[in-house]
Amino acid sequence: MAVKNFIVHLLDKTADAGESGLTLSEAAISPTLSLDKFLDDLNRIYNSKSKKVYGAFLKDQQAPNLEQSLLEYMHKQIDFVSMTHQAMDVLKHYIDQASKAKGGYVVFIHYALFGSEFIIIASLNNTNGISVSDSLQISTIDYLDLTKLHLAARIDLTTWQDEPENERYISMVRAKESHKLSEYFRRFIGSDERVDSGAETTALFNAVNHYCDDAISEDQEKALIKKKAEKFCIEQADNGQSIALKDFSSYVNDTAVDDFLDYVRKEQFELSHEIAPNKSVARRFNKLSGRNARLSISFNEELLGSEVIFNEERGTLTFSDIPETLKTQLINRTTK
């Protein structure tokens, strides 16, 4: 990951406070190892967010938006700092219309990764921390809190320029507390929301389940395919990359690389050739779980029929290899 340009601005606003205050940096920050580490951490946390949506710039936009400034920057009509100044004016325009929204530090980073160029824009806040000096003295420091990344967008500049028909070169993290609260940020980016990563990943794994039931006879092979499907999805999400359906097909069944792809087409599953992976959905794929007011149970599907026996007639589950920690707790309770 190579940082090409990096800048931070401040948009000062509290909820119900009316117009925001804008403090702009006049120069980009020179790339350093510290900035590289910051970008690595930011991307890692961004990739881990499950509530992401994907889209593209809206066509024929009349309202203020980011796209025009980015185009001028990409065509070298303005420099990076000027582009971000224009962008901050647009962001201020929209946040001033959102009474409950709060401001923060707005980070713009232009970087290169895997042969493509990206810009990531994130709204962050300061938090307090403790530092120990060389003389072992304790002091309080302020730092940007990446752990509470609730408003951010990443734009694949290369795909945007090379594949204008692509509908998912922009990804956005939604605010945790409210979709409406983050609407001003989406309007600032100027993007639609065409793809929900959770829905796409769920549809993909639904197709995998049907494929295993209909086309795979051996239980061991079914379990292996499902494990590989989960692993591939999580790895792509960790790398911030989408799932190409053809690559997925060859990975989950490397002895018949087009078998899953052919099955999906034959059975007319509505899957895109490119899928946005969702880690939360992937981690649940190979698990069976349920709960009521008194009991919560979760286990890997592959254990069913071996370590976990289901008696449909009696409606019971029998576990033959329970975790040691649970076993210890049970022994301690029964011997009291």
N, C-alpha and C positions, 0 to 999 in steps of 0.2 A: 504494500500500500504506500503510494508516494503522494505526499501533500504538495499540491501546486500553489494553492492560495488559501489563506486562513484569516478570518477577521471576526471580531466580536463587537456587537452594538448593544445598547441598553434601551429597552422600552419600559418606562416606569409607569405602572398603572396598578391600582388596587381596585377590588370589586366595588361597583357603585360610585366610583370616584370621578366619573366624567371623562374629560379629555386626558389622554396620556402624555407623558413627557418623553422626548426622544433625544438620546445622547449618541452621537455617531463617532466612530473611530475614523481618523483621517488617513490611516495607513494600514496596510495588511501586516500581519505578524510573520516574520521570517520563519521558514520551516526549521524545526529543531527536532532532536530525538524526543523531547518532551511532547511536542505536538503530534509526532508519529504515534506515541503511546496513547495520547488523548484520543486520536482518531481510531486507533485499534479498539480501545475501550468503548467508545461511542458506537462504533459499528457492531461490536459484539453484543452490547445491550440492545441496540436497535433490532438486530437480527433475532434476538430472543423474544421480542414482543409478539404475542399471538394476535392481538387486536389490530392487525394491519389491513388496510384496503389498498387496492391497486387501480390505477386509471391512467388517463392521458389528459393533456391540456384540452379544454373545451374549444370547440370550433367557433370561429367568428365572435370572439369575446368583445363586448363593448365596455364592460365594467373594468376598473383598474385591476391589473393582474401582474404576475411575475413573468409571464412568457415573453413579453416584448423586450424587457430588460435583459433577459437571458439570451434572446436572439441577438441583440446588439453586442453583447459580450462575446458570444460564440463567433460572431462575424468580425470581431476585433474593432468594432465601432466605438466601444467604451471599454475602460479597464475594469478590473475586478472590483475595486473599491467603489467606483461610480455605480456599477451594477447593483451592489449591495445597498448603497444609499437610496437608489430608486426603489429597490425592493422594500426597504424599511418604511419609506413614505406610503407604499401600498399597504403594508401590514398595519401601520398606524391608522390608516383610513378605516380599515375593517375592525380593528380592536376597539376603536372609539365608539363603534356602533353596538358593541357587545358589552352591556352594562356589567355583567357578572364576571367577565374575563379579567385575568390578571396578567401583568406584564412579566418581564424577566430579561435575562441576557439572551440575545439571539446570535447564534453561531452559524457562520457560513463557511463551509469547507469544500474546496474544489480539489479532487484527488483522482488518481489513476489506480485501477485495480483490474487484474485479469485481462489486460489489453483494452479496457474500456475506461471512459471518464465519467465521473459522477460529481454531483453537488448534493451535499446533505445540509439541511437547514434545521436547526433544533432550538427550541425555546427552553432555557435552563434557569435554575435559581441557585443562589449561593446557599451554602450550609456551613455550620461551624464544625471544626475538627481540632484535634489535639496534635501538636508537633513536639518532638523531643530534639533539642539542639545538641551540637557536638559536646557541649559542656554538661549535658544531661539535665538541662532546664526545660520545664514544660511551658508551652505557650499555645495560645489559641490562634487558629488560622481559618480563613474563609476559602472555600473552594467550590467550583461548580459541581452540583450534585447530579451525576449521571444516573444514579439509581432511581430517580424520579423523573424519568424521561417520558412525558405524556403527550408532548406536541412536537412532532418532527416529520420531515418529508425527505425522501431521497429520490433524486432524478437521474436516470441513466441517460446522460447527455449523448452518448454514442448511439444508442438505440433510437433516441428521439430524432437525431439528425439523419441516421442511415435508414431507418424503417419508420417513416411517418405514419404508416397505417397501423403500427403496433398500438395496442390499447392498454398496455400495462408497464410503461416505462417510468411511471411515477408510483411510488409507494408512500403511504402515510400511516403514522401511528395515531390512533384516536385517543383523546383524553379519556382517562379511566372513569372519571366521575360522570361525564355526560357527553353524548354525541353532539347535542346542541351547543354545548359550551365550546367545542372545538370547531364549530361550523365557520367561524370567522377565519380560522387558519386555512381551512380548505378553500374558502373564497379567495384568500390571499394567494395561495398556490395557483388557483384557477383550474383545478382538476375536477373531473367527475369521479365517481366511485363505481367502476364497472365490475370489479372483481373483489369478492370476499374470500380471503385465503382459507378460512374455516370451512366455508361451503364447498369450495373447490377440492380441498383435501378430503373432506367427508365423501364427496362423490367419487373421488379416485379410489378410496379404500372400499367403498361399496362395490365398485367394479372388481376390485381384487378378490373380495369375498365371493362374488358370483363366479368369477373365473376359477377359483379354487374348487368350488362346489361342482361346477359343470365340466371342467376340463382336466382336473387333476384327481387321480384316483388314490394315490398313496397319502396317508395322513402325515407321514414324515415330510414328504415333499411339500404338502400344503403349508405345514408349519414353517418350513424353511423359506418359502416364497413370502409368507406374511412377515416374517422377521426381516427379510431383506427389503421389503417394501417400507417398513417402518424405519429401518436404518438409513435407507437412501433419502427419504423425506427429511429426516432430522439433519443429516449431513448437508443437504442442500440449503435448508433453513439456516443452519449455523454459518454457512458461507455467504448468505444473502443472495442465493441464486435460485432461479425458478427450476421446475422439473420439466424437462423435455420428455414428452410421452414416449417417444421412440427410445431414448436412453433408459428410461424407467423400465420399459418392456425387456430390453436386453439385459438389464441388471438383475431383475427379479427371477428371470428364467434364462440363464446363460447357455443352456443346452438347446433352447428353441427361442432365439432372441426376438422374433417377431410374433410369437404365439399370443402373448397377452394383447399386443397391438391389434392383431387380426381379430381376436375375440371381441375386443371393444368395438371395433368397426362393424363386425357382423351382427352383434347384439344391439347396435345403435345406442350405445351409452353416450350421453351428451357431455363429453370431456373435451376440453381445449387441448390443442397440441402442446401448449405450454401452461403449466399449472403452478400457482403460488402456494408453496408449502406452508403448513401450519403445524408447529411442533406440538402444541397442546393436543390437537386431534391425533397426530401420529403416535404420541405416547400412550393414548388410550386405545389404540387400534387392536393390540393383542391382549387386552385385558378384559375380563368379565367382572362386573362389579354391580353392587346394589346396596341399598340401605333402607332402613326404616327408622322409627323413633328410638329403637333400642339396639340396633345392630348395623354394622357396616362391614361388608365383605368385598375384597378385591384380590384377584389372582390372575396369573397368565393363562391364556386360553389353552396352551399346550399341556397344562397340568390336568386338564379335564380328561377323565378316563384312566388316569394313573394315580398321581398323588391326591387328586380330588375326584370323588365318585358321586355322581348325581343319581338319586333314586326318584324318578319322576312320579311313580305311584305313591310313594310316601311324602314326596316333597321335601327330601332331606339331602344335605351335602355331608360327605364324610371325608375328613382330611387325614392323611396318613403320614405326612411329613411336615409338621408345623414348625415355625421358626423357633430357634432356641430361646430367644428373649420371651416369646409368648409362653413357651413351655415352662420356663423358670417362674414366670408370674403365676401360672396356674398351679404349679407345685407349692409355691409359697402360700397361695390362698387356701388350698385344700388341706394343708398341714397345720393351719392355725387352729 
